[in-house]
Amino acid sequence: MTMAYHSQQGVDTSIARIFNTYGPRMRPSDGRAVPTFVRQALEGKPLTVFGDGSQTRSFLLRGRPHSRARPAGRIR
């Protein structure tokens, strides 16, 4: 659709593919990095790290994390 708009309207367009998204409706066994990492941690299993561990990734939280935020309690 973006390329059609670009061709028809003659304007600059960009396409972004966000690969590492996560959120509250993810399935624990879908094979992506965040659910796998969390599932392994909750099950007390060793965490899978591919390569030598020096790779970096960016993640995008999909959802409304502030909607369920609770005020912090007092520090005593």
Distance bins in CASP14 RR format, pairs under 12 A and 6 or more apart:
PFRMAT RR
TARGET T0000
AUTHOR 0000-0000-0000
RMODE 2
METHOD distances of the structure
MODEL  1
1 7 0 0 0 0 0 1 0 0 0 0 0
1 8 0 0 0 0 0 1 0 0 0 0 0
1 9 0 0 0 0 0 1 0 0 0 0 0
1 13 0 0 0 0 1 0 0 0 0 0 0
1 15 0 0 0 0 1 0 0 0 0 0 0
2 8 0 0 0 0 0 1 0 0 0 0 0
2 9 0 0 0 0 0 1 0 0 0 0 0
2 10 0 0 0 0 0 1 0 0 0 0 0
2 11 0 0 0 0 0 1 0 0 0 0 0
2 12 0 0 0 0 0 1 0 0 0 0 0
2 13 1 0 1 0 0 0 0 0 0 0 0
2 14 1 0 0 1 0 0 0 0 0 0 0
2 15 1 0 1 0 0 0 0 0 0 0 0
2 16 0 0 0 0 1 0 0 0 0 0 0
2 17 0 0 0 0 0 1 0 0 0 0 0
3 9 0 0 0 0 0 1 0 0 0 0 0
3 10 0 0 0 0 0 1 0 0 0 0 0
3 11 0 0 0 0 0 1 0 0 0 0 0
3 12 0 0 0 0 0 1 0 0 0 0 0
3 13 1 0 0 1 0 0 0 0 0 0 0
3 14 0 0 0 0 0 1 0 0 0 0 0
3 15 1 0 0 1 0 0 0 0 0 0 0
4 10 0 0 0 0 0 1 0 0 0 0 0
4 11 0 0 0 0 0 1 0 0 0 0 0
4 13 0 0 0 0 1 0 0 0 0 0 0
4 15 0 0 0 0 0 1 0 0 0 0 0
5 11 1 0 0 1 0 0 0 0 0 0 0
5 12 0 0 0 0 0 1 0 0 0 0 0
5 13 1 0 0 1 0 0 0 0 0 0 0
5 14 0 0 0 0 0 1 0 0 0 0 0
5 15 0 0 0 0 0 1 0 0 0 0 0
6 12 1 0 0 1 0 0 0 0 0 0 0
6 13 1 0 1 0 0 0 0 0 0 0 0
6 14 0 0 0 0 1 0 0 0 0 0 0
6 15 0 0 0 0 1 0 0 0 0 0 0
7 13 0 0 0 0 1 0 0 0 0 0 0
16 58 0 0 0 0 0 1 0 0 0 0 0
16 60 0 0 0 0 0 1 0 0 0 0 0
17 60 0 0 0 0 0 1 0 0 0 0 0
18 32 0 0 0 0 0 1 0 0 0 0 0
18 57 0 0 0 0 0 1 0 0 0 0 0
18 58 0 0 0 0 1 0 0 0 0 0 0
18 59 0 0 0 0 1 0 0 0 0 0 0
18 60 1 0 1 0 0 0 0 0 0 0 0
18 61 0 0 0 0 0 1 0 0 0 0 0
18 62 0 0 0 0 1 0 0 0 0 0 0
19 32 0 0 0 0 1 0 0 0 0 0 0
19 33 0 0 0 0 1 0 0 0 0 0 0
19 34 0 0 0 0 0 1 0 0 0 0 0
19 57 0 0 0 0 1 0 0 0 0 0 0
19 58 0 0 0 0 1 0 0 0 0 0 0
19 59 0 0 0 0 1 0 0 0 0 0 0
19 60 0 0 0 0 1 0 0 0 0 0 0
20 26 0 0 0 0 0 1 0 0 0 0 0
20 31 0 0 0 0 0 1 0 0 0 0 0
20 32 1 0 0 1 0 0 0 0 0 0 0
20 33 1 0 0 1 0 0 0 0 0 0 0
20 34 1 0 0 1 0 0 0 0 0 0 0
20 35 0 0 0 0 0 1 0 0 0 0 0
20 36 0 0 0 0 0 1 0 0 0 0 0
20 37 0 0 0 0 0 1 0 0 0 0 0
20 55 0 0 0 0 0 1 0 0 0 0 0
20 56 0 0 0 0 0 1 0 0 0 0 0
20 57 1 0 1 0 0 0 0 0 0 0 0
20 58 1 0 0 1 0 0 0 0 0 0 0
20 59 1 0 1 0 0 0 0 0 0 0 0
20 60 1 0 0 1 0 0 0 0 0 0 0
20 61 0 0 0 0 0 1 0 0 0 0 0
20 62 0 0 0 0 0 1 0 0 0 0 0
21 30 0 0 0 0 0 1 0 0 0 0 0
21 32 0 0 0 0 1 0 0 0 0 0 0
21 33 0 0 0 0 0 1 0 0 0 0 0
21 34 0 0 0 0 1 0 0 0 0 0 0
21 35 0 0 0 0 0 1 0 0 0 0 0
21 57 0 0 0 0 0 1 0 0 0 0 0
21 58 0 0 0 0 0 1 0 0 0 0 0
21 59 1 0 0 1 0 0 0 0 0 0 0
21 60 1 0 1 0 0 0 0 0 0 0 0
21 61 1 0 0 1 0 0 0 0 0 0 0
21 62 1 0 1 0 0 0 0 0 0 0 0
21 63 0 0 0 0 1 0 0 0 0 0 0
22 28 0 0 0 0 0 1 0 0 0 0 0
22 30 0 0 0 0 0 1 0 0 0 0 0
22 31 0 0 0 0 0 1 0 0 0 0 0
22 32 1 0 0 1 0 0 0 0 0 0 0
22 33 0 0 0 0 1 0 0 0 0 0 0
22 34 1 0 1 0 0 0 0 0 0 0 0
22 35 1 0 0 1 0 0 0 0 0 0 0
22 36 0 0 0 0 0 1 0 0 0 0 0
22 37 0 0 0 0 1 0 0 0 0 0 0
22 38 0 0 0 0 1 0 0 0 0 0 0
22 57 0 0 0 0 0 1 0 0 0 0 0
22 58 0 0 0 0 0 1 0 0 0 0 0
22 59 1 0 0 1 0 0 0 0 0 0 0
22 60 1 0 0 1 0 0 0 0 0 0 0
22 61 1 0 0 1 0 0 0 0 0 0 0
22 62 1 0 0 1 0 0 0 0 0 0 0
22 63 0 0 0 0 1 0 0 0 0 0 0
22 65 0 0 0 0 0 1 0 0 0 0 0
23 30 0 0 0 0 0 1 0 0 0 0 0
23 32 0 0 0 0 0 1 0 0 0 0 0
23 34 1 0 0 1 0 0 0 0 0 0 0
23 35 0 0 0 0 1 0 0 0 0 0 0
23 38 0 0 0 0 0 1 0 0 0 0 0
23 59 0 0 0 0 1 0 0 0 0 0 0
23 60 0 0 0 0 1 0 0 0 0 0 0
23 61 1 0 0 1 0 0 0 0 0 0 0
23 62 1 0 1 0 0 0 0 0 0 0 0
23 63 1 0 1 0 0 0 0 0 0 0 0
23 64 0 0 0 0 1 0 0 0 0 0 0
23 65 0 0 0 0 1 0 0 0 0 0 0
24 34 0 0 0 0 0 1 0 0 0 0 0
24 35 0 0 0 0 0 1 0 0 0 0 0
24 38 0 0 0 0 0 1 0 0 0 0 0
24 61 0 0 0 0 1 0 0 0 0 0 0
24 62 0 0 0 0 1 0 0 0 0 0 0
24 63 1 0 0 1 0 0 0 0 0 0 0
24 64 0 0 0 0 1 0 0 0 0 0 0
24 65 0 0 0 0 1 0 0 0 0 0 0
24 67 0 0 0 0 0 1 0 0 0 0 0
24 68 0 0 0 0 1 0 0 0 0 0 0
25 35 0 0 0 0 0 1 0 0 0 0 0
25 62 0 0 0 0 1 0 0 0 0 0 0
25 63 0 0 0 0 1 0 0 0 0 0 0
25 64 0 0 0 0 0 1 0 0 0 0 0
26 32 1 0 0 1 0 0 0 0 0 0 0
26 33 0 0 0 0 0 1 0 0 0 0 0
26 34 1 0 0 1 0 0 0 0 0 0 0
26 35 1 0 1 0 0 0 0 0 0 0 0
26 36 0 0 0 0 0 1 0 0 0 0 0
26 37 0 0 0 0 0 1 0 0 0 0 0
26 38 0 0 0 0 1 0 0 0 0 0 0
26 39 0 0 0 0 1 0 0 0 0 0 0
26 59 0 0 0 0 0 1 0 0 0 0 0
26 61 0 0 0 0 0 1 0 0 0 0 0
26 62 0 0 0 0 1 0 0 0 0 0 0
26 63 0 0 0 0 0 1 0 0 0 0 0
27 34 0 0 0 0 0 1 0 0 0 0 0
27 35 1 0 0 1 0 0 0 0 0 0 0
27 36 0 0 0 0 0 1 0 0 0 0 0
27 38 0 0 0 0 0 1 0 0 0 0 0
27 39 0 0 0 0 1 0 0 0 0 0 0
28 34 0 0 0 0 0 1 0 0 0 0 0
28 35 1 0 1 0 0 0 0 0 0 0 0
28 36 0 0 0 0 1 0 0 0 0 0 0
28 37 0 0 0 0 0 1 0 0 0 0 0
28 38 1 0 0 1 0 0 0 0 0 0 0
28 39 1 0 1 0 0 0 0 0 0 0 0
28 40 0 0 0 0 1 0 0 0 0 0 0
28 41 0 0 0 0 0 1 0 0 0 0 0
28 42 0 0 0 0 1 0 0 0 0 0 0
28 43 0 0 0 0 1 0 0 0 0 0 0
29 35 1 0 0 1 0 0 0 0 0 0 0
29 36 0 0 0 0 1 0 0 0 0 0 0
29 38 0 0 0 0 0 1 0 0 0 0 0
29 39 1 0 0 1 0 0 0 0 0 0 0
29 40 0 0 0 0 0 1 0 0 0 0 0
29 43 0 0 0 0 0 1 0 0 0 0 0
30 36 0 0 0 0 1 0 0 0 0 0 0
30 38 0 0 0 0 0 1 0 0 0 0 0
30 39 0 0 0 0 1 0 0 0 0 0 0
31 37 0 0 0 0 0 1 0 0 0 0 0
31 38 0 0 0 0 0 1 0 0 0 0 0
31 39 0 0 0 0 1 0 0 0 0 0 0
31 40 0 0 0 0 0 1 0 0 0 0 0
31 48 0 0 0 0 0 1 0 0 0 0 0
32 38 0 0 0 0 0 1 0 0 0 0 0
32 39 0 0 0 0 0 1 0 0 0 0 0
32 48 0 0 0 0 0 1 0 0 0 0 0
32 57 0 0 0 0 0 1 0 0 0 0 0
32 59 0 0 0 0 0 1 0 0 0 0 0
32 62 0 0 0 0 0 1 0 0 0 0 0
33 39 0 0 0 0 0 1 0 0 0 0 0
33 40 0 0 0 0 0 1 0 0 0 0 0
33 47 0 0 0 0 0 1 0 0 0 0 0
33 48 0 0 0 0 1 0 0 0 0 0 0
33 49 0 0 0 0 0 1 0 0 0 0 0
33 50 0 0 0 0 1 0 0 0 0 0 0
33 55 0 0 0 0 0 1 0 0 0 0 0
33 56 0 0 0 0 0 1 0 0 0 0 0
33 57 1 0 0 1 0 0 0 0 0 0 0
33 58 0 0 0 0 0 1 0 0 0 0 0
33 59 1 0 0 1 0 0 0 0 0 0 0
34 40 0 0 0 0 0 1 0 0 0 0 0
34 41 0 0 0 0 0 1 0 0 0 0 0
34 47 0 0 0 0 0 1 0 0 0 0 0
34 57 0 0 0 0 1 0 0 0 0 0 0
34 58 0 0 0 0 0 1 0 0 0 0 0
34 59 1 0 0 1 0 0 0 0 0 0 0
34 60 0 0 0 0 0 1 0 0 0 0 0
34 61 0 0 0 0 1 0 0 0 0 0 0
34 62 0 0 0 0 0 1 0 0 0 0 0
35 41 0 0 0 0 0 1 0 0 0 0 0
35 42 0 0 0 0 0 1 0 0 0 0 0
35 48 0 0 0 0 0 1 0 0 0 0 0
35 59 0 0 0 0 0 1 0 0 0 0 0
36 42 0 0 0 0 0 1 0 0 0 0 0
36 43 0 0 0 0 0 1 0 0 0 0 0
36 45 0 0 0 0 0 1 0 0 0 0 0
36 46 0 0 0 0 0 1 0 0 0 0 0
36 47 0 0 0 0 1 0 0 0 0 0 0
36 48 1 0 0 1 0 0 0 0 0 0 0
36 49 0 0 0 0 0 1 0 0 0 0 0
36 50 0 0 0 0 0 1 0 0 0 0 0
37 43 0 0 0 0 0 1 0 0 0 0 0
37 44 0 0 0 0 0 1 0 0 0 0 0
37 45 0 0 0 0 0 1 0 0 0 0 0
37 46 0 0 0 0 0 1 0 0 0 0 0
37 47 1 0 0 1 0 0 0 0 0 0 0
37 48 1 0 0 1 0 0 0 0 0 0 0
37 49 0 0 0 0 1 0 0 0 0 0 0
37 50 0 0 0 0 0 1 0 0 0 0 0
37 57 0 0 0 0 0 1 0 0 0 0 0
37 59 0 0 0 0 0 1 0 0 0 0 0
38 44 0 0 0 0 0 1 0 0 0 0 0
38 45 0 0 0 0 0 1 0 0 0 0 0
38 47 0 0 0 0 1 0 0 0 0 0 0
38 48 0 0 0 0 0 1 0 0 0 0 0
38 59 0 0 0 0 0 1 0 0 0 0 0
39 45 0 0 0 0 1 0 0 0 0 0 0
39 47 0 0 0 0 0 1 0 0 0 0 0
39 48 0 0 0 0 0 1 0 0 0 0 0
40 46 1 0 0 1 0 0 0 0 0 0 0
40 47 1 0 1 0 0 0 0 0 0 0 0
40 48 1 0 0 1 0 0 0 0 0 0 0
40 49 0 0 0 0 0 1 0 0 0 0 0
41 47 1 0 0 1 0 0 0 0 0 0 0
41 48 0 0 0 0 0 1 0 0 0 0 0
47 53 0 0 0 0 0 1 0 0 0 0 0
49 55 0 0 0 0 1 0 0 0 0 0 0
49 57 0 0 0 0 0 1 0 0 0 0 0
50 57 0 0 0 0 0 1 0 0 0 0 0
END
